[in-house]
């Protein structure tokens, strides 16, 4: 049986292609509230020891850039929405 990711969880794997300090130590995916994300992690040294710094990027954001579709803003509207469609 294949692995099925569950909502609000994810997996990270060591980045064997890491060449620079700016490249993540680990990469993977996560599903948060039903939305898929790419996850990157960097191992850093802090005052209390080593820790993981994480970055999340929506998978559909990469598709939007290549297909020309615009992302929706924080109000759920596209940036190119027609102002004449406003309900007031």
N, C-alpha and C positions, 0 to 999 in steps of 0.2 A: 504494500500500500504506500502511495506517495505521500510526502509531507504536505499537509494543507495548513497554510497560515491562518491563524485565528485573529479576530478583531482585537485591537489594542495590544498587539504583540508583534515581535519581529525577531530577526536573526542577523548576527554579524559574523563575518568570516575574515580571517587574516588576509591582508592585501599583499599578495606575493609580487605584485608589479610595482611596489613602492620604490621610487628612485630618489625623491627629495624629501626633506623634512616637512614640506607643505602638503605632501600627499598623505592621505589618511592611513593609519595603521590597520584599520579594519573597515570593511564595507558590507552592506547588506540591504535588506528591505524590511519594511514594517507596514502594518495596516492600522491606521488610527481613525476611529469613527467611520470605518468603511472606506477610507481613502488611502491609496497606496503611496508610499514614500520610499525614496532611496535614503539610506542611512549611512553616514560616514562617521568614523570615530578616530580621534587622535589621542595617544597616550601622552600625558603631560605630567611634569613634576610640580607639586604645589607645596604649600607650607605644611600640610598634614600628610604628605607623601604623594604617591602616584594616583592619578585619576584619569577618567575618560571624558573628553570633550566631544559632544555629539553635534552633528548637523543633519537636518532633515530637509529633503527637497521633494516636492510633489512629483510623482512620475508623469502625470498628465501635463505638467508645466513644460517638460521637454518636448512632448508631442505638440503642444500649442505653438512652440517656437518654430518647429519644422513644418507645421501645416498652415501657419498663419492665423490660427485661431487665437483670440485674445483671452487671457484669464479674466475671471470675474473679480471685481474689487471687493472690499470687505462688506459692502452692502448687498452683494450677490448680483450686481449689475456689470455688464461688460463696459469697458471704458469707451466704446464707440456707440453706446446706447443712444437712441434718438430722444432728445429732451422733449419732443412733442408727445411722447408716449407717457409722460408723467401723469399721475392720476389727479393732479390739482392744477 
